[in-house]
Structures are given as C-alpha cells and as structure tokens.
Amino acid sequence: MNGRLYLYRLERFCEANGIPVVRNSLVAGTLGRVEERRIVLRAGLSLGQQLLTLSHELTHLMLHCNALPRIDRTVCEYEAEAVERWVGAVLKVAPPAHQPFDIATVTDDLLACSVVRVRWAAQLLLHVAQDGAAMAILHHLHAQAAIQVDAAPGEEIIFNNELHGVRDFIRLTQPL
C-alpha cells in the first residue's frame, strides 16, 4: 500500500459523508482547518502531510465539532494530534520520531474520556485507509451500548458520562 491510496480512501470517506476536502492557501503555520462541514488543506502539501493533516482535521469533525458540552480547545488538539500520530505511525507516513512509536503509550497523557475518543477515531481512520470498506455515514458510527442498572427504589445512581463518553443517550425511567 502507499500513501496515495490511503489519502484517496480517506477523501472518498469524507465525500461519502458529505464532507468536501479542498486545497487552498491558508495563513502561515496552518496546514489545515475545518470550516463548518468542509476540510481545507493547505495547497502544496506533500502526500504524507496531506494524509496526516486530513486525519487531524477529520478527527476534529468526528469528535469535536458537535460535542455538547463543548470540549476544551487544548484537549481537542491533544486528541487530534494523538490520532494523527497513531495513523501516521501505522501507515508509515509520519516523519521518524526520536523514539519508536508505541500505540499503548500514545494516549498516556490524556484523560480517560479522551482515550476512548482517540482510540475510536484512530481505529476508524485506519480501517478506512487500509481497506476502504468503512464508508458508513459518520452520525451512525457512534455505538450506543445499553446500560443495565440494578438499584433499589430510592437508591441514588450517579453516572459519570464523560468517563465513558455516554452523554446524551442515557434515559432514566420510573419503575412501574
């Protein structure tokens, strides 16, 4: 496999999900950006830079643009950089690091909720780049696991929804 095929597959994934990818001039120091549901890559980037930047910006779209409550910008950048590094290392398009890449440590400095998001995004992007088979619509990709809770009537139940990324779909019902 080569970087050109990986980039092609990621761009087709974006296209299938209604996310145009365009090349344009950007301010100095900016390789890419998200503009609503469009990804802009700096014109003239090398193939490897395009692939890494597209992975980074696509991570922002998948994980951060519609997050409620909003995720701190610094956390967003750490997550996108972790995904970019992971994808680049596995696809062998990242510049050589001073230390060998270890997937087990790429998320060492992130909070538990960030680790879940980074692993999900990196695995999805790698699956798309390597086999081109995951062309599903992004808003259908977030798995929602059922939660079974056994508690006595009147017992307090506390959900830490940030820890596991289960915000917005926990429903509590009254016992019959």
Secondary structure, DSSP 8 states (H G I E B T S, - for coil): --HHHHHHHHHHHHHHTT--EEEE---TT--EEEETTEEEEETT--HHHHHHHHHHHHHIIIIITT-SS---HHHHHHHHHHHHHHHHHHTT-S---SS---GGGTTTTS-HHHHHHHHHHHHHHHHHHHH------GGG-S----------TT------HHHHT-TT--------
